[in-house]
Amino acid sequence: MSTHAQKNRQLGQGMTEYIIIVALIAIAAIAVYQYFGSTVRNQTAAIAQELAGNDGTAAKTKAQTDATAGAAKAATKETLDTYTNNKAE
């Protein structure tokens, strides 16, 4: 194999690795956004309202309410039975 072909192969490998890393970061960002759900969406809405010169208090309050509810849910111990709502009575 010529030196030029080896160099092209290495450049292609580097680009592929870069694309994989970017894809993993994107997937992680989507997962975090989904996990924190409405809290993040409401905080984003509050920021957008404030940047537009409007009052973002309602969205900020909703984000705080959702965050409190999320903290309470996170403190609840979950098992496979409670996760699938098949808890034996």
N, CA, C and O atoms as a CHARMM CRD file, in Angstrom:
* protein
*
  356
    1    1 MET  N      0.85500  -1.17000   0.00000 PROA 1      0.00000
    2    1 MET  CA     0.00000   0.00000   0.00000 PROA 1      0.00000
    3    1 MET  C      0.89800   1.22900   0.00000 PROA 1      0.00000
    4    1 MET  O      1.89400   1.27400   0.72200 PROA 1      0.00000
    5    2 SER  N      0.55400   2.21100  -0.79700 PROA 2      0.00000
    6    2 SER  CA     1.38300   3.40500  -0.90600 PROA 2      0.00000
    7    2 SER  C      1.19600   4.29800   0.31900 PROA 2      0.00000
    8    2 SER  O      0.22600   4.17800   1.06700 PROA 2      0.00000
    9    3 THR  N      2.15800   5.19100   0.49000 PROA 3      0.00000
   10    3 THR  CA     2.11900   6.11300   1.62600 PROA 3      0.00000
   11    3 THR  C      0.91200   7.04000   1.52600 PROA 3      0.00000
   12    3 THR  O      0.30700   7.39200   2.53800 PROA 3      0.00000
   13    4 HSD  N      0.56800   7.43100   0.30700 PROA 4      0.00000
   14    4 HSD  CA    -0.58500   8.32300   0.10300 PROA 4      0.00000
   15    4 HSD  C     -1.88900   7.62800   0.50200 PROA 4      0.00000
   16    4 HSD  O     -2.75600   8.24800   1.11700 PROA 4      0.00000
   17    5 ALA  N     -2.03200   6.36400   0.16000 PROA 5      0.00000
   18    5 ALA  CA    -3.24500   5.61500   0.50700 PROA 5      0.00000
   19    5 ALA  C     -3.34500   5.42300   2.02100 PROA 5      0.00000
   20    5 ALA  O     -4.43400   5.50300   2.58900 PROA 5      0.00000
   21    6 GLN  N     -2.20400   5.16700   2.67500 PROA 6      0.00000
   22    6 GLN  CA    -2.21400   5.01500   4.12900 PROA 6      0.00000
   23    6 GLN  C     -2.63500   6.31600   4.81000 PROA 6      0.00000
   24    6 GLN  O     -3.39600   6.30000   5.77700 PROA 6      0.00000
   25    7 LYS  N     -2.13700   7.43500   4.29900 PROA 7      0.00000
   26    7 LYS  CA    -2.47200   8.72900   4.88600 PROA 7      0.00000
   27    7 LYS  C     -3.97000   9.00600   4.73700 PROA 7      0.00000
   28    7 LYS  O     -4.59900   9.49200   5.67700 PROA 7      0.00000
   29    8 ASN  N     -4.54900   8.70900   3.57700 PROA 8      0.00000
   30    8 ASN  CA    -5.98600   8.90200   3.36400 PROA 8      0.00000
   31    8 ASN  C     -6.80200   8.01200   4.29500 PROA 8      0.00000
   32    8 ASN  O     -7.83400   8.43800   4.81400 PROA 8      0.00000
   33    9 ARG  N     -6.34600   6.77900   4.51000 PROA 9      0.00000
   34    9 ARG  CA    -7.05400   5.85600   5.39800 PROA 9      0.00000
   35    9 ARG  C     -7.03500   6.38700   6.83100 PROA 9      0.00000
   36    9 ARG  O     -8.04300   6.31800   7.53300 PROA 9      0.00000
   37   10 GLN  N     -5.87400   6.92200   7.27000 PROA 10     0.00000
   38   10 GLN  CA    -5.77100   7.45900   8.62100 PROA 10     0.00000
   39   10 GLN  C     -6.65800   8.68800   8.79500 PROA 10     0.00000
   40   10 GLN  O     -7.27900   8.85500   9.84400 PROA 10     0.00000
   41   11 LEU  N     -6.72400   9.55000   7.78200 PROA 11     0.00000
   42   11 LEU  CA    -7.59100  10.71900   7.85200 PROA 11     0.00000
   43   11 LEU  C     -9.05400  10.29200   7.92700 PROA 11     0.00000
   44   11 LEU  O     -9.83100  10.88100   8.67800 PROA 11     0.00000
   45   12 GLY  N     -9.43000   9.29100   7.17000 PROA 12     0.00000
   46   12 GLY  CA   -10.79700   8.77200   7.21100 PROA 12     0.00000
   47   12 GLY  C    -11.12900   8.18000   8.55800 PROA 12     0.00000
   48   12 GLY  O    -12.24500   8.34400   9.05000 PROA 12     0.00000
   49   13 GLN  N    -10.17500   7.49100   9.16600 PROA 13     0.00000
   50   13 GLN  CA   -10.39200   6.90300  10.48600 PROA 13     0.00000
   51   13 GLN  C    -10.58600   8.00500  11.52100 PROA 13     0.00000
   52   13 GLN  O    -11.46200   7.90400  12.38000 PROA 13     0.00000
   53   14 GLY  N     -9.78300   9.04200  11.44500 PROA 14     0.00000
   54   14 GLY  CA    -9.90500  10.16400  12.38000 PROA 14     0.00000
   55   14 GLY  C    -11.26000  10.84400  12.25900 PROA 14     0.00000
   56   14 GLY  O    -11.86600  11.20500  13.26800 PROA 14     0.00000
   57   15 MET  N    -11.73900  11.02000  11.03400 PROA 15     0.00000
   58   15 MET  CA   -13.04000  11.64800  10.80400 PROA 15     0.00000
   59   15 MET  C    -14.16300  10.76200  11.34500 PROA 15     0.00000
   60   15 MET  O    -15.12600  11.26200  11.92400 PROA 15     0.00000
   61   16 THR  N    -14.03800   9.46100  11.15800 PROA 16     0.00000
   62   16 THR  CA   -15.04900   8.52600  11.65700 PROA 16     0.00000
   63   16 THR  C    -15.10500   8.57500  13.18000 PROA 16     0.00000
   64   16 THR  O    -16.19100   8.58400  13.76100 PROA 16     0.00000
   65   17 GLU  N    -13.95000   8.60600  13.82500 PROA 17     0.00000
   66   17 GLU  CA   -13.91500   8.68800  15.28200 PROA 17     0.00000
   67   17 GLU  C    -14.54700   9.99400  15.76200 PROA 17     0.00000
   68   17 GLU  O    -15.26900  10.00800  16.75900 PROA 17     0.00000
   69   18 TYR  N    -14.28100  11.06700  15.06800 PROA 18     0.00000
   70   18 TYR  CA   -14.84600  12.36700  15.41800 PROA 18     0.00000
   71   18 TYR  C    -16.37200  12.32500  15.30300 PROA 18     0.00000
   72   18 TYR  O    -17.07100  12.81600  16.18900 PROA 18     0.00000
   73   19 ILE  N    -16.88700  11.74800  14.23100 PROA 19     0.00000
   74   19 ILE  CA   -18.33700  11.64700  14.03000 PROA 19     0.00000
   75   19 ILE  C    -18.97000  10.80600  15.13400 PROA 19     0.00000
   76   19 ILE  O    -20.04400  11.15000  15.62600 PROA 19     0.00000
   77   20 ILE  N    -18.33400   9.72500  15.52600 PROA 20     0.00000
   78   20 ILE  CA   -18.85600   8.87200  16.60000 PROA 20     0.00000
   79   20 ILE  C    -18.90700   9.64100  17.91200 PROA 20     0.00000
   80   20 ILE  O    -19.89500   9.55000  18.64000 PROA 20     0.00000
   81   21 ILE  N    -17.86100  10.39300  18.22400 PROA 21     0.00000
   82   21 ILE  CA   -17.83200  11.17000  19.45900 PROA 21     0.00000
   83   21 ILE  C    -18.93400  12.22800  19.45900 PROA 21     0.00000
   84   21 ILE  O    -19.62300  12.40700  20.46300 PROA 21     0.00000
   85   22 VAL  N    -19.09800  12.92400  18.34300 PROA 22     0.00000
   86   22 VAL  CA   -20.14900  13.94400  18.24600 PROA 22     0.00000
   87   22 VAL  C    -21.52500  13.30400  18.39800 PROA 22     0.00000
   88   22 VAL  O    -22.39900  13.86500  19.05800 PROA 22     0.00000
   89   23 ALA  N    -21.72300  12.14300  17.79400 PROA 23     0.00000
   90   23 ALA  CA   -23.00500  11.44600  17.91600 PROA 23     0.00000
   91   23 ALA  C    -23.27600  11.04000  19.36100 PROA 23     0.00000
   92   23 ALA  O    -24.40100  11.18500  19.84000 PROA 23     0.00000
   93   24 LEU  N    -22.26400  10.53500  20.05900 PROA 24     0.00000
   94   24 LEU  CA   -22.44200  10.14800  21.46800 PROA 24     0.00000
   95   24 LEU  C    -22.77100  11.34900  22.34600 PROA 24     0.00000
   96   24 LEU  O    -23.59500  11.24900  23.25500 PROA 24     0.00000
   97   25 ILE  N    -22.13500  12.47800  22.08000 PROA 25     0.00000
   98   25 ILE  CA   -22.43200  13.69700  22.83700 PROA 25     0.00000
   99   25 ILE  C    -23.87000  14.13500  22.57200 PROA 25     0.00000
  100   25 ILE  O    -24.58200  14.53300  23.49400 PROA 25     0.00000
  101   26 ALA  N    -24.29300  14.06200  21.31600 PROA 26     0.00000
  102   26 ALA  CA   -25.67000  14.43600  20.97200 PROA 26     0.00000
  103   26 ALA  C    -26.67100  13.51800  21.65900 PROA 26     0.00000
  104   26 ALA  O    -27.68100  13.98900  22.18400 PROA 26     0.00000
  105   27 ILE  N    -26.40900  12.23100  21.66400 PROA 27     0.00000
  106   27 ILE  CA   -27.30700  11.27100  22.31800 PROA 27     0.00000
  107   27 ILE  C    -27.36400  11.53900  23.82100 PROA 27     0.00000
  108   27 ILE  O    -28.43600  11.48600  24.42500 PROA 27     0.00000
  109   28 ALA  N    -26.21600  11.82400  24.41700 PROA 28     0.00000
  110   28 ALA  CA   -26.18300  12.12000  25.85400 PROA 28     0.00000
  111   28 ALA  C    -26.97700  13.39100  26.15600 PROA 28     0.00000
  112   28 ALA  O    -27.70900  13.44400  27.14400 PROA 28     0.00000
  113   29 ALA  N    -26.83700  14.40800  25.31300 PROA 29     0.00000
  114   29 ALA  CA   -27.57900  15.65400  25.52300 PROA 29     0.00000
  115   29 ALA  C    -29.08100  15.41600  25.41300 PROA 29     0.00000
  116   29 ALA  O    -29.85200  15.94900  26.21200 PROA 29     0.00000
  117   30 ILE  N    -29.49700  14.63200  24.44600 PROA 30     0.00000
  118   30 ILE  CA   -30.92000  14.31100  24.28800 PROA 30     0.00000
  119   30 ILE  C    -31.42400  13.53800  25.49400 PROA 30     0.00000
  120   30 ILE  O    -32.52200  13.80200  25.98500 PROA 30     0.00000
  121   31 ALA  N    -30.63300  12.58200  25.97900 PROA 31     0.00000
  122   31 ALA  CA   -31.03600  11.78900  27.14100 PROA 31     0.00000
  123   31 ALA  C    -31.18700  12.67200  28.37800 PROA 31     0.00000
  124   31 ALA  O    -32.14800  12.51700  29.13100 PROA 31     0.00000
  125   32 VAL  N    -30.25800  13.58700  28.59500 PROA 32     0.00000
  126   32 VAL  CA   -30.34100  14.49000  29.74500 PROA 32     0.00000
  127   32 VAL  C    -31.57000  15.37500  29.61800 PROA 32     0.00000
  128   32 VAL  O    -32.28800  15.59100  30.59400 PROA 32     0.00000
  129   33 TYR  N    -31.81100  15.88000  28.43600 PROA 33     0.00000
  130   33 TYR  CA   -32.96900  16.74700  28.20300 PROA 33     0.00000
  131   33 TYR  C    -34.26400  15.97900  28.46600 PROA 33     0.00000
  132   33 TYR  O    -35.19700  16.52500  29.05500 PROA 33     0.00000
  133   34 GLN  N    -34.32800  14.73500  28.04100 PROA 34     0.00000
  134   34 GLN  CA   -35.51500  13.91400  28.28700 PROA 34     0.00000
  135   34 GLN  C    -35.64500  13.56800  29.77100 PROA 34     0.00000
  136   34 GLN  O    -36.74800  13.58000  30.31600 PROA 34     0.00000
  137   35 TYR  N    -34.53000  13.26100  30.42100 PROA 35     0.00000
  138   35 TYR  CA   -34.55600  12.85000  31.82400 PROA 35     0.00000
  139   35 TYR  C    -35.07100  13.97200  32.71900 PROA 35     0.00000
  140   35 TYR  O    -35.89200  13.74700  33.60900 PROA 35     0.00000
  141   36 PHE  N    -34.58000  15.17900  32.47100 PROA 36     0.00000
  142   36 PHE  CA   -34.99900  16.30500  33.29400 PROA 36     0.00000
  143   36 PHE  C    -36.27000  16.95500  32.77200 PROA 36     0.00000
  144   36 PHE  O    -36.83300  17.83800  33.42000 PROA 36     0.00000
  145   37 GLY  N    -36.71700  16.52500  31.61400 PROA 37     0.00000
  146   37 GLY  CA   -38.00800  16.84900  31.03800 PROA 37     0.00000
  147   37 GLY  C    -38.49600  18.26600  31.17900 PROA 37     0.00000
  148   37 GLY  O    -37.87100  19.21900  30.71400 PROA 37     0.00000
  149   38 SER  N    -39.63300  18.37600  31.83500 PROA 38     0.00000
  150   38 SER  CA   -40.33100  19.65600  31.86800 PROA 38     0.00000
  151   38 SER  C    -39.56800  20.73100  32.63500 PROA 38     0.00000
  152   38 SER  O    -39.74400  21.91700  32.35700 PROA 38     0.00000
  153   39 THR  N    -38.73600  20.35100  33.57900 PROA 39     0.00000
  154   39 THR  CA   -37.95300  21.35400  34.30700 PROA 39     0.00000
  155   39 THR  C    -37.05300  22.12000  33.34400 PROA 39     0.00000
  156   39 THR  O    -37.02400  23.35100  33.35800 PROA 39     0.00000
  157   40 VAL  N    -36.32500  21.39400  32.51700 PROA 40     0.00000
  158   40 VAL  CA   -35.42600  22.03400  31.55600 PROA 40     0.00000
  159   40 VAL  C    -36.21200  22.82300  30.51500 PROA 40     0.00000
  160   40 VAL  O    -35.82800  23.93400  30.15100 PROA 40     0.00000
  161   41 ARG  N    -37.32100  22.24100  30.03400 PROA 41     0.00000
  162   41 ARG  CA   -38.13200  22.94800  29.03900 PROA 41     0.00000
  163   41 ARG  C    -38.67400  24.25700  29.60300 PROA 41     0.00000
  164   41 ARG  O    -38.67400  25.27600  28.91400 PROA 41     0.00000
  165   42 ASN  N    -39.13400  24.23400  30.84800 PROA 42     0.00000
  166   42 ASN  CA   -39.66700  25.45400  31.44800 PROA 42     0.00000
  167   42 ASN  C    -38.57500  26.47700  31.74300 PROA 42     0.00000
  168   42 ASN  O    -38.79700  27.67900  31.60300 PROA 42     0.00000
  169   43 GLN  N    -37.40300  26.01100  32.14800 PROA 43     0.00000
  170   43 GLN  CA   -36.29500  26.94700  32.35100 PROA 43     0.00000
  171   43 GLN  C    -35.88100  27.57900  31.03000 PROA 43     0.00000
  172   43 GLN  O    -35.59500  28.77500  30.96200 PROA 43     0.00000
  173   44 THR  N    -35.85200  26.75800  29.97500 PROA 44     0.00000
  174   44 THR  CA   -35.52500  27.27600  28.65000 PROA 44     0.00000
  175   44 THR  C    -36.57000  28.28600  28.20500 PROA 44     0.00000
  176   44 THR  O    -36.23200  29.31900  27.62500 PROA 44     0.00000
  177   45 ALA  N    -37.84400  27.99100  28.47300 PROA 45     0.00000
  178   45 ALA  CA   -38.91400  28.92400  28.11200 PROA 45     0.00000
  179   45 ALA  C    -38.77800  30.23600  28.87800 PROA 45     0.00000
  180   45 ALA  O    -38.99100  31.31100  28.31600 PROA 45     0.00000
  181   46 ALA  N    -38.42200  30.14800  30.16400 PROA 46     0.00000
  182   46 ALA  CA   -38.24400  31.36800  30.96400 PROA 46     0.00000
  183   46 ALA  C    -37.10300  32.21600  30.40900 PROA 46     0.00000
  184   46 ALA  O    -37.21900  33.43800  30.31800 PROA 46     0.00000
  185   47 ILE  N    -36.01300  31.57000  30.04100 PROA 47     0.00000
  186   47 ILE  CA   -34.87600  32.29800  29.47100 PROA 47     0.00000
  187   47 ILE  C    -35.27100  32.94900  28.15600 PROA 47     0.00000
  188   47 ILE  O    -34.94100  34.10900  27.90600 PROA 47     0.00000
  189   48 ALA  N    -35.98200  32.19800  27.31300 PROA 48     0.00000
  190   48 ALA  CA   -36.41200  32.73700  26.02100 PROA 48     0.00000
  191   48 ALA  C    -37.34400  33.93300  26.21000 PROA 48     0.00000
  192   48 ALA  O    -37.23200  34.92500  25.49100 PROA 48     0.00000
  193   49 GLN  N    -38.26300  33.84500  27.17300 PROA 49     0.00000
  194   49 GLN  CA   -39.17200  34.96200  27.43900 PROA 49     0.00000
  195   49 GLN  C    -38.40400  36.20000  27.90800 PROA 49     0.00000
  196   49 GLN  O    -38.68000  37.31600  27.46800 PROA 49     0.00000
  197   50 GLU  N    -37.45400  35.99200  28.79400 PROA 50     0.00000
  198   50 GLU  CA   -36.66400  37.11800  29.30100 PROA 50     0.00000
  199   50 GLU  C    -35.82000  37.74500  28.20200 PROA 50     0.00000
  200   50 GLU  O    -35.69300  38.96700  28.13100 PROA 50     0.00000
  201   51 LEU  N    -35.23600  36.90000  27.33500 PROA 51     0.00000
  202   51 LEU  CA   -34.43400  37.43200  26.23300 PROA 51     0.00000
  203   51 LEU  C    -35.28500  38.22300  25.24700 PROA 51     0.00000
  204   51 LEU  O    -34.80600  39.16000  24.60900 PROA 51     0.00000
  205   52 ALA  N    -36.55900  37.83200  25.12800 PROA 52     0.00000
  206   52 ALA  CA   -37.47200  38.52900  24.22600 PROA 52     0.00000
  207   52 ALA  C    -38.03000  39.79900  24.86700 PROA 52     0.00000
  208   52 ALA  O    -38.77700  40.53600  24.22300 PROA 52     0.00000
  209   53 GLY  N    -37.68100  40.06300  26.11500 PROA 53     0.00000
  210   53 GLY  CA   -38.14500  41.25800  26.79400 PROA 53     0.00000
  211   53 GLY  C    -39.47100  41.07100  27.50500 PROA 53     0.00000
  212   53 GLY  O    -40.07500  42.04300  27.95700 PROA 53     0.00000
  213   54 ASN  N    -39.92700  39.84300  27.60900 PROA 54     0.00000
  214   54 ASN  CA   -41.18600  39.53800  28.28500 PROA 54     0.00000
  215   54 ASN  C    -40.92600  39.04500  29.69800 PROA 54     0.00000
  216   54 ASN  O    -39.77900  38.85900  30.10400 PROA 54     0.00000
  217   55 ASP  N    -42.00200  38.83500  30.43900 PROA 55     0.00000
  218   55 ASP  CA   -41.89200  38.32800  31.81100 PROA 55     0.00000
  219   55 ASP  C    -41.85800  36.80500  31.78100 PROA 55     0.00000
  220   55 ASP  O    -42.79900  36.17900  31.29200 PROA 55     0.00000
  221   56 GLY  N    -40.79900  36.20400  32.29200 PROA 56     0.00000
  222   56 GLY  CA   -40.65700  34.75000  32.30900 PROA 56     0.00000
  223   56 GLY  C    -40.97700  34.13300  33.65500 PROA 56     0.00000
  224   56 GLY  O    -40.60200  32.99000  33.91800 PROA 56     0.00000
  225   57 THR  N    -41.67200  34.87900  34.51700 PROA 57     0.00000
  226   57 THR  CA   -41.95600  34.40500  35.87000 PROA 57     0.00000
  227   57 THR  C    -42.80500  33.13500  35.87600 PROA 57     0.00000
  228   57 THR  O    -42.53600  32.21700  36.65100 PROA 57     0.00000
  229   58 ALA  N    -43.82400  33.07200  35.02200 PROA 58     0.00000
  230   58 ALA  CA   -44.71500  31.90200  35.00600 PROA 58     0.00000
  231   58 ALA  C    -43.93400  30.63800  34.65500 PROA 58     0.00000
  232   58 ALA  O    -44.10300  29.60500  35.30200 PROA 58     0.00000
  233   59 ALA  N    -43.09000  30.71400  33.64300 PROA 59     0.00000
  234   59 ALA  CA   -42.29800  29.54900  33.24000 PROA 59     0.00000
  235   59 ALA  C    -41.29500  29.18400  34.32400 PROA 59     0.00000
  236   59 ALA  O    -41.03600  28.00400  34.55900 PROA 59     0.00000
  237   60 LYS  N    -40.72900  30.18900  34.98600 PROA 60     0.00000
  238   60 LYS  CA   -39.77000  29.93000  36.06700 PROA 60     0.00000
  239   60 LYS  C    -40.46100  29.24300  37.24400 PROA 60     0.00000
  240   60 LYS  O    -39.91100  28.31100  37.83100 PROA 60     0.00000
  241   61 THR  N    -41.65700  29.69900  37.58600 PROA 61     0.00000
  242   61 THR  CA   -42.41400  29.08100  38.67300 PROA 61     0.00000
  243   61 THR  C    -42.76300  27.64200  38.34400 PROA 61     0.00000
  244   61 THR  O    -42.65900  26.76300  39.20000 PROA 61     0.00000
  245   62 LYS  N    -43.18000  27.39400  37.10200 PROA 62     0.00000
  246   62 LYS  CA   -43.50700  26.03000  36.66200 PROA 62     0.00000
  247   62 LYS  C    -42.26400  25.14600  36.73800 PROA 62     0.00000
  248   62 LYS  O    -42.36200  23.98800  37.14300 PROA 62     0.00000
  249   63 ALA  N    -41.09700  25.66900  36.35800 PROA 63     0.00000
  250   63 ALA  CA   -39.85000  24.90500  36.43600 PROA 63     0.00000
  251   63 ALA  C    -39.53200  24.54300  37.88500 PROA 63     0.00000
  252   63 ALA  O    -39.10200  23.42400  38.16600 PROA 63     0.00000
  253   64 GLN  N    -39.74300  25.48100  38.80200 PROA 64     0.00000
  254   64 GLN  CA   -39.49200  25.20200  40.21800 PROA 64     0.00000
  255   64 GLN  C    -40.44900  24.13300  40.74100 PROA 64     0.00000
  256   64 GLN  O    -40.04400  23.25300  41.50000 PROA 64     0.00000
  257   65 THR  N    -41.71900  24.20800  40.33600 PROA 65     0.00000
  258   65 THR  CA   -42.70500  23.20300  40.75300 PROA 65     0.00000
  259   65 THR  C    -42.32500  21.82800  40.23100 PROA 65     0.00000
  260   65 THR  O    -42.37800  20.84200  40.96500 PROA 65     0.00000
  261   66 ASP  N    -41.93800  21.76500  38.94900 PROA 66     0.00000
  262   66 ASP  CA   -41.54400  20.49000  38.34900 PROA 66     0.00000
  263   66 ASP  C    -40.27900  19.93400  38.99900 PROA 66     0.00000
  264   66 ASP  O    -40.15100  18.72300  39.18100 PROA 66     0.00000
  265   67 ALA  N    -39.34900  20.81600  39.34700 PROA 67     0.00000
  266   67 ALA  CA   -38.11700  20.36700  39.98800 PROA 67     0.00000
  267   67 ALA  C    -38.40600  19.77700  41.36800 PROA 67     0.00000
  268   67 ALA  O    -37.80700  18.77300  41.75300 PROA 67     0.00000
  269   68 THR  N    -39.32200  20.39900  42.10900 PROA 68     0.00000
  270   68 THR  CA   -39.70100  19.88400  43.42900 PROA 68     0.00000
  271   68 THR  C    -40.36800  18.52000  43.29700 PROA 68     0.00000
  272   68 THR  O    -40.07700  17.59900  44.06000 PROA 68     0.00000
  273   69 ALA  N    -41.27000  18.40000  42.31500 PROA 69     0.00000
  274   69 ALA  CA   -41.94700  17.11300  42.08900 PROA 69     0.00000
  275   69 ALA  C    -40.93800  16.05000  41.66200 PROA 69     0.00000
  276   69 ALA  O    -41.03000  14.89600  42.08100 PROA 69     0.00000
  277   70 GLY  N    -39.98700  16.43700  40.83700 PROA 70     0.00000
  278   70 GLY  CA   -38.95600  15.49700  40.39500 PROA 70     0.00000
  279   70 GLY  C    -38.07200  15.03300  41.53600 PROA 70     0.00000
  280   70 GLY  O    -37.68100  13.86700  41.58700 PROA 70     0.00000
  281   71 ALA  N    -37.75100  15.94500  42.46100 PROA 71     0.00000
  282   71 ALA  CA   -36.93000  15.57900  43.61700 PROA 71     0.00000
  283   71 ALA  C    -37.67100  14.60000  44.51400 PROA 71     0.00000
  284   71 ALA  O    -37.07400  13.66300  45.04400 PROA 71     0.00000
  285   72 ALA  N    -38.97900  14.81700  44.68500 PROA 72     0.00000
  286   72 ALA  CA   -39.77600  13.90600  45.50000 PROA 72     0.00000
  287   72 ALA  C    -39.85000  12.52800  44.84700 PROA 72     0.00000
  288   72 ALA  O    -39.75900  11.50500  45.52700 PROA 72     0.00000
  289   73 LYS  N    -40.01200  12.50800  43.54400 PROA 73     0.00000
  290   73 LYS  CA   -40.07300  11.23100  42.83100 PROA 73     0.00000
  291   73 LYS  C    -38.72300  10.52000  42.88000 PROA 73     0.00000
  292   73 LYS  O    -38.66900   9.29600  42.99700 PROA 73     0.00000
  293   74 ALA  N    -37.64800  11.27300  42.79200 PROA 74     0.00000
  294   74 ALA  CA   -36.31400  10.67500  42.83300 PROA 74     0.00000
  295   74 ALA  C    -36.02100  10.05500  44.19600 PROA 74     0.00000
  296   74 ALA  O    -35.25000   9.10000  44.29400 PROA 74     0.00000
  297   75 ALA  N    -36.63200  10.59200  45.23900 PROA 75     0.00000
  298   75 ALA  CA   -36.40300  10.07300  46.58300 PROA 75     0.00000
  299   75 ALA  C    -37.19400   8.78800  46.84200 PROA 75     0.00000
  300   75 ALA  O    -36.93300   8.08900  47.82200 PROA 75     0.00000
  301   76 THR  N    -38.15000   8.47500  45.98000 PROA 76     0.00000
  302   76 THR  CA   -38.96600   7.27600  46.13700 PROA 76     0.00000
  303   76 THR  C    -38.20400   6.06900  45.60800 PROA 76     0.00000
  304   76 THR  O    -37.70400   6.07600  44.48400 PROA 76     0.00000
  305   77 LYS  N    -38.12600   5.03900  46.43500 PROA 77     0.00000
  306   77 LYS  CA   -37.43100   3.82600  46.01000 PROA 77     0.00000
  307   77 LYS  C    -38.27700   3.09000  44.97600 PROA 77     0.00000
  308   77 LYS  O    -39.45700   2.82100  45.20300 PROA 77     0.00000
  309   78 GLU  N    -37.67600   2.77400  43.85800 PROA 78     0.00000
  310   78 GLU  CA   -38.36500   2.07700  42.77600 PROA 78     0.00000
  311   78 GLU  C    -37.78200   0.67500  42.61800 PROA 78     0.00000
  312   78 GLU  O    -36.57200   0.47500  42.72800 PROA 78     0.00000
  313   79 THR  N    -38.64300  -0.26700  42.36300 PROA 79     0.00000
  314   79 THR  CA   -38.22100  -1.61800  42.02400 PROA 79     0.00000
  315   79 THR  C    -38.85700  -1.95100  40.68600 PROA 79     0.00000
  316   79 THR  O    -39.60500  -1.13800  40.14100 PROA 79     0.00000
  317   80 LEU  N    -38.57900  -3.10900  40.15500 PROA 80     0.00000
  318   80 LEU  CA   -39.21100  -3.48700  38.90300 PROA 80     0.00000
  319   80 LEU  C    -40.72100  -3.60100  39.05500 PROA 80     0.00000
  320   80 LEU  O    -41.46600  -3.31500  38.11900 PROA 80     0.00000
  321   81 ASP  N    -41.17500  -4.02200  40.24000 PROA 81     0.00000
  322   81 ASP  CA   -42.61800  -4.12800  40.47500 PROA 81     0.00000
  323   81 ASP  C    -43.29100  -2.74200  40.41600 PROA 81     0.00000
  324   81 ASP  O    -44.32400  -2.57500  39.76600 PROA 81     0.00000
  325   82 THR  N    -42.70200  -1.76700  41.09100 PROA 82     0.00000
  326   82 THR  CA   -43.31700  -0.45000  41.09200 PROA 82     0.00000
  327   82 THR  C    -43.10400   0.27100  39.76200 PROA 82     0.00000
  328   82 THR  O    -43.91400   1.11200  39.37400 PROA 82     0.00000
  329   83 TYR  N    -42.04100  -0.05200  39.08000 PROA 83     0.00000
  330   83 TYR  CA   -41.76200   0.59000  37.79200 PROA 83     0.00000
  331   83 TYR  C    -42.80700   0.19500  36.75200 PROA 83     0.00000
  332   83 TYR  O    -43.23700   1.02300  35.94800 PROA 83     0.00000
  333   84 THR  N    -43.20400  -1.05000  36.77200 PROA 84     0.00000
  334   84 THR  CA   -44.17600  -1.52200  35.78700 PROA 84     0.00000
  335   84 THR  C    -45.60000  -1.52100  36.32900 PROA 84     0.00000
  336   84 THR  O    -46.52100  -1.99300  35.66400 PROA 84     0.00000
  337   85 ASN  N    -45.78100  -0.99100  37.53900 PROA 85     0.00000
  338   85 ASN  CA   -47.10400  -0.93100  38.19100 PROA 85     0.00000
  339   85 ASN  C    -47.72000  -2.31800  38.37000 PROA 85     0.00000
  340   85 ASN  O    -48.93800  -2.46700  38.27100 PROA 85     0.00000
  341   86 ASN  N    -46.90300  -3.32700  38.63000 PROA 86     0.00000
  342   86 ASN  CA   -47.37500  -4.68100  38.84700 PROA 86     0.00000
  343   86 ASN  C    -47.13600  -5.13600  40.27800 PROA 86     0.00000
  344   86 ASN  O    -46.96600  -6.32700  40.54000 PROA 86     0.00000
  345   87 LYS  N    -47.12400  -4.20700  41.17800 PROA 87     0.00000
  346   87 LYS  CA   -46.83600  -4.52800  42.57300 PROA 87     0.00000
  347   87 LYS  C    -47.90700  -5.46600  43.13200 PROA 87     0.00000
  348   87 LYS  O    -49.10400  -5.22500  42.97400 PROA 87     0.00000
  349   88 ALA  N    -47.45800  -6.53300  43.78400 PROA 88     0.00000
  350   88 ALA  CA   -48.39600  -7.49400  44.36900 PROA 88     0.00000
  351   88 ALA  C    -49.09900  -6.85500  45.56300 PROA 88     0.00000
  352   88 ALA  O    -48.47200  -6.16800  46.37000 PROA 88     0.00000
  353   89 GLU  N    -50.36500  -7.08000  45.66300 PROA 89     0.00000
  354   89 GLU  CA   -51.16600  -6.49600  46.75700 PROA 89     0.00000
  355   89 GLU  C    -51.14400  -7.40800  47.94800 PROA 89     0.00000
  356   89 GLU  O    -51.75500  -7.10100  48.97200 PROA 89     0.00000
